[in-house]
Amino acid sequence: MNFELSMLWFWSAYVFVTLVGIGHTCFNWKVLKMENKVEKVSSMYDIVPYAKTVPFHALYNIIIWPIFSYIYFLQVNPLNIWKEALVLGTSWALITIIFDVFGWVIIKHPWRMTFKEMYVDYQPWITLIYISIFISPFIAVFFILN
């Protein structure tokens, strides 16, 4: 595995999919004029423009991550592409899981979630997202070989 290239395309995909999600939330808020139903927001899920995007999160991921996997494979052209897909999918999924704990739960910012919000309330979406990231290299390999 070409670690440097895999990290380039990993972070590119991670930032891109995050920006798509934020953009979708902003679109709901500014263009569709979605407003919060409660005055005091105690959870990210109380923010209606965000909550309406949640079912789409896995869809963004299953579309975006295979594209970046495809680009990676075009650049490295490995001898055993299926083994490379397994290593890439596993490493990308694990890095995402670890980074998400810090980026969305531990580090304080306006869109921060509690552990329960991220890993319990966000089900089944968060699991589908991690599965999407894991299988994205296999989807890319399918398109490369066919």
RONUZA-755043 format. One record per residue: residue number from 1; chain; residue in three letters; x, y, z of N, C-alpha, C in turn. Coordinates in steps of 0.02 Angstrom, whole numbers, plus 50000, padded with zeros to 5 digits. Last residue first. Layout:
<pts>
num,chaine,residu,n_xx,n_yy,n_zz,ca_xx,ca_yy,ca_zz,c_xx,c_yy,c_zz
NUM,A,ALA,X,Y,Z,X,Y,Z,X,Y,Z
...
</pts>
This chain:
<pts>
num,chaine,residu,n_xx,n_yy,n_zz,ca_xx,ca_yy,ca_zz,c_xx,c_yy,c_zz
146,A,ASN,49299,49795,49275,49243,49783,49227,49237,49837,49176
145,A,LEU,49399,49834,49360,49406,49769,49326,49352,49756,49274
144,A,ILE,49351,49955,49410,49416,49953,49375,49421,49890,49333
143,A,PHE,49234,49920,49474,49231,49963,49415,49296,49963,49376
142,A,PHE,49288,49840,49578,49238,49813,49532,49235,49854,49468
141,A,VAL,49367,49935,49643,49399,49879,49607,49351,49848,49558
140,A,ALA,49265,50014,49701,49312,50043,49651,49345,49988,49611
139,A,ILE,49212,49921,49789,49169,49949,49736,49213,49978,49681
138,A,PHE,49322,49906,49871,49297,49848,49834,49251,49870,49777
137,A,PRO,49335,50033,49930,49387,50009,49884,49365,49948,49843
136,A,SER,49209,50037,50005,49222,50081,49948,49279,50058,49903
135,A,ILE,49191,49964,50120,49179,49930,50055,49196,49973,49995
134,A,PHE,49222,50059,50221,49259,49995,50216,49251,49964,50147
133,A,ILE,49127,50159,50198,49198,50175,50191,49239,50111,50183
132,A,SER,49010,50086,50225,49021,50116,50159,49095,50131,50147
131,A,ILE,49028,50058,50360,49027,50002,50312,49040,50029,50242
130,A,TYR,49017,50187,50410,49080,50151,50418,49084,50091,50371
129,A,ILE,48883,50214,50372,48938,50256,50348,49004,50218,50353
128,A,LEU,48814,50119,50445,48812,50116,50372,48867,50158,50341
127,A,THR,48841,50169,50574,48865,50102,50555,48866,50095,50479
126,A,ILE,48774,50290,50567,48846,50290,50578,48876,50222,50559
125,A,TRP,48637,50247,50545,48675,50287,50496,48750,50283,50505
124,A,PRO,48544,50188,50624,48595,50144,50594,48645,50181,50550
123,A,GLN,48618,50288,50752,48609,50223,50721,48546,50224,50678
122,A,TYR,48631,50400,50825,48647,50406,50754,48644,50339,50718
121,A,ASP,48615,50366,50958,48560,50401,50925,48569,50404,50849
120,A,VAL,48745,50303,50973,48682,50269,50989,48625,50301,50949
119,A,TYR,48852,50382,50934,48856,50310,50925,48794,50270,50943
118,A,MET,48819,50519,50951,48858,50496,50894,48852,50422,50881
117,A,GLU,48745,50528,51069,48718,50555,51007,48753,50526,50946
116,A,LYS,48837,50470,51159,48772,50438,51147,48741,50463,51082
115,A,PHE,48941,50563,51158,48954,50494,51136,48888,50459,51118
114,A,THR,48877,50717,51090,48896,50674,51146,48910,50605,51117
113,A,MET,48951,50821,50962,48899,50776,50988,48923,50741,51050
112,A,ARG,48980,50983,50893,49001,50926,50933,48941,50886,50957
111,A,TRP,48964,51098,50825,48928,51040,50799,48947,50976,50837
110,A,PRO,49047,51194,50890,48974,51202,50889,48935,51141,50866
109,A,HIS,49168,51100,50988,49151,51145,50934,49074,51147,50929
108,A,LYS,49290,51009,51073,49232,51053,51080,49227,51099,51019
107,A,ILE,49331,50842,51045,49350,50912,51034,49288,50956,51034
106,A,ILE,49250,50721,51060,49295,50746,51113,49311,50821,51105
105,A,VAL,49163,50707,50944,49141,50695,51013,49185,50731,51063
104,A,TRP,49216,50731,50819,49145,50744,50828,49121,50736,50900
103,A,GLY,49356,50708,50826,49330,50763,50788,49257,50781,50800
102,A,PHE,49373,50591,50906,49404,50654,50925,49368,50713,50891
101,A,VAL,49292,50498,50839,49287,50505,50913,49315,50573,50934
100,A,ASP,49339,50511,50708,49271,50534,50725,49262,50543,50800
99,A,PHE,49463,50447,50713,49460,50519,50704,49392,50547,50723
98,A,ILE,49421,50312,50727,49462,50345,50779,49457,50421,50773
97,A,ILE,49346,50295,50609,49316,50281,50674,49355,50317,50729
96,A,THR,49445,50325,50512,49383,50365,50517,49352,50356,50586
95,A,ILE,49536,50222,50532,49557,50292,50542,49496,50337,50551
94,A,LEU,49454,50112,50498,49481,50119,50566,49504,50191,50580
93,A,ALA,49428,50138,50361,49373,50133,50410,49398,50143,50481
92,A,TRP,49557,50138,50307,49515,50197,50302,49458,50195,50353
91,A,SER,49598,50005,50336,49634,50062,50364,49592,50125,50362
90,A,THR,49502,49931,50263,49511,49921,50335,49544,49982,50366
89,A,GLY,49523,49977,50132,49458,49983,50164,49462,49978,50240
88,A,LEU,49660,49941,50113,49637,50010,50107,49571,50021,50144
87,A,VAL,49657,49802,50128,49701,49843,50171,49677,49915,50171
86,A,LEU,49565,49768,50026,49553,49748,50095,49594,49792,50144
85,A,ALA,49630,49818,49913,49564,49844,49931,49548,49828,50004
84,A,GLU,49744,49737,49913,49751,49810,49922,49685,49842,49943
83,A,LYS,49682,49618,49881,49716,49624,49945,49725,49698,49962
82,A,TRP,49640,49652,49752,49590,49635,49804,49620,49639,49874
81,A,ILE,49758,49676,49680,49712,49732,49692,49660,49716,49746
80,A,ASN,49911,49642,49677,49853,49606,49705,49801,49658,49727
79,A,LEU,49984,49749,49618,49985,49682,49589,49925,49641,49613
78,A,PRO,49909,49915,49598,49941,49861,49636,49938,49793,49600
77,A,ASN,49905,50059,49550,49904,49999,49508,49937,49939,49542
76,A,VAL,49909,50191,49597,49956,50142,49624,49959,50078,49583
75,A,GLN,49815,50269,49527,49882,50295,49537,49932,50242,49560
74,A,LEU,49698,50198,49527,49726,50218,49462,49798,50242,49469
73,A,PHE,49674,50191,49664,49695,50131,49628,49724,50147,49559
72,A,TYR,49635,50326,49692,49694,50296,49724,49719,50237,49683
71,A,ILE,49518,50333,49616,49574,50377,49600,49639,50349,49629
70,A,TYR,49441,50240,49689,49455,50229,49618,49516,50270,49597
69,A,SER,49429,50306,49811,49464,50241,49808,49485,50227,49736
68,A,PHE,49352,50413,49771,49420,50426,49794,49461,50362,49797
67,A,ILE,49235,50342,49738,49268,50384,49687,49340,50397,49708
66,A,PRO,49198,50279,49858,49223,50239,49802,49257,50280,49748
65,A,TRP,49159,50398,49935,49219,50359,49952,49242,50313,49895
64,A,ILE,49035,50446,49872,49098,50485,49872,49160,50441,49884
63,A,ILE,48932,50350,49888,48947,50378,49822,49018,50408,49822
62,A,ILE,48927,50317,50018,48931,50261,49972,48943,50286,49900
61,A,ASN,48914,50447,50076,48975,50407,50086,48982,50351,50035
60,A,TYR,48786,50489,50042,48845,50529,50022,48907,50486,50023
59,A,LEU,48715,50384,50106,48713,50391,50034,48772,50433,50008
58,A,ALA,48734,50412,50240,48762,50350,50213,48765,50352,50136
57,A,HIS,48663,50537,50244,48735,50532,50260,48767,50468,50232
56,A,PHE,48527,50542,50231,48567,50548,50170,48641,50536,50182
55,A,PRO,48469,50543,50357,48461,50483,50315,48502,50484,50251
54,A,VAL,48512,50678,50399,48541,50617,50427,48530,50555,50383
53,A,THR,48449,50793,50361,48502,50767,50317,48526,50698,50338
52,A,LYS,48360,50828,50460,48332,50807,50396,48385,50779,50348
51,A,ALA,48447,50874,50559,48412,50811,50569,48382,50784,50503
50,A,TYR,48487,51001,50508,48534,50945,50513,48497,50879,50516
49,A,PRO,48366,51075,50515,48403,51070,50451,48455,51014,50451
48,A,VAL,48333,51053,50656,48295,51023,50602,48333,51021,50536
47,A,ILE,48412,51012,50792,48423,51060,50738,48393,51030,50674
46,A,ASP,48401,50906,50873,48350,50958,50882,48356,51012,50828
45,A,TYR,48512,50833,50848,48451,50809,50817,48392,50856,50828
44,A,MET,48607,50888,50930,48611,50902,50858,48547,50883,50822
43,A,SER,48524,50945,51078,48554,50892,51038,48559,50915,50966
42,A,SER,48459,51049,51133,48500,51008,51179,48537,50953,51142
41,A,VAL,48402,51207,51107,48432,51150,51072,48476,51112,51121
40,A,LYS,48258,51282,51147,48323,51264,51175,48348,51201,51142
39,A,GLU,48146,51284,51060,48185,51344,51073,48254,51329,51099
38,A,VAL,48110,51169,50927,48117,51184,50998,48160,51246,51007
37,A,LYS,48115,51163,50792,48049,51157,50822,48051,51172,50897
36,A,ASN,48210,51265,50681,48207,51219,50738,48137,51220,50768
35,A,GLU,48170,51273,50505,48182,51304,50570,48178,51251,50624
34,A,MET,48210,51287,50335,48193,51243,50391,48213,51275,50456
33,A,LYS,48226,51352,50211,48200,51389,50270,48176,51343,50326
32,A,LEU,48288,51309,50100,48223,51279,50115,48190,51309,50177
31,A,VAL,48401,51395,50110,48360,51392,50049,48291,51365,50063
30,A,LYS,48452,51385,50245,48448,51449,50209,48399,51447,50150
29,A,TRP,48433,51247,50288,48421,51305,50332,48407,51369,50292
28,A,ASN,48467,51165,50181,48403,51157,50215,48384,51218,50255
27,A,PHE,48597,51215,50158,48545,51220,50106,48475,51214,50137
26,A,CYS,48660,51174,50276,48653,51246,50261,48600,51259,50208
25,A,THR,48653,51035,50255,48622,51066,50314,48610,51140,50302
24,A,HIS,48730,51024,50139,48661,51002,50138,48623,51033,50196
23,A,GLY,48855,51070,50188,48820,51106,50135,48746,51088,50131
22,A,ILE,48883,50966,50275,48874,51034,50302,48836,51076,50251
21,A,GLY,48895,50861,50181,48846,50858,50236,48831,50927,50265
20,A,VAL,49001,50910,50103,48936,50895,50072,48882,50894,50125
19,A,LEU,49102,50915,50199,49078,50977,50169,49010,50967,50134
18,A,THR,49118,50777,50220,49097,50820,50276,49069,50886,50249
17,A,VAL,49163,50736,50096,49099,50710,50120,49074,50752,50178
16,A,PHE,49287,50810,50093,49235,50820,50043,49166,50796,50068
15,A,VAL,49359,50757,50201,49341,50828,50200,49284,50840,50152
14,A,TYR,49368,50622,50158,49339,50639,50223,49316,50712,50224
13,A,ALA,49434,50632,50034,49366,50605,50037,49332,50626,50102
12,A,SER,49556,50686,50077,49517,50720,50026,49444,50697,50029
11,A,TRP,49599,50587,50164,49582,50653,50191,49542,50694,50141
10,A,PHE,49617,50481,50067,49575,50474,50127,49552,50542,50151
9,A,TRP,49709,50533,49979,49641,50521,49955,49593,50508,50012
8,A,LEU,49820,50544,50066,49798,50601,50025,49725,50592,50005
7,A,MET,49831,50414,50113,49812,50467,50160,49789,50530,50123
6,A,SER,49871,50348,49997,49809,50327,50030,49785,50380,50079
5,A,LEU,49993,50412,49972,49936,50421,49926,49870,50402,49958
4,A,GLU,50064,50364,50085,50057,50436,50072,49997,50449,50026
3,A,PHE,50059,50222,50071,50029,50256,50128,50016,50330,50115
2,A,ASN,50026,50111,49961,50061,50175,49960,50028,50219,50012
1,A,MET,50042,49941,50000,50000,50000,50000,50045,50062,50000
</pts>
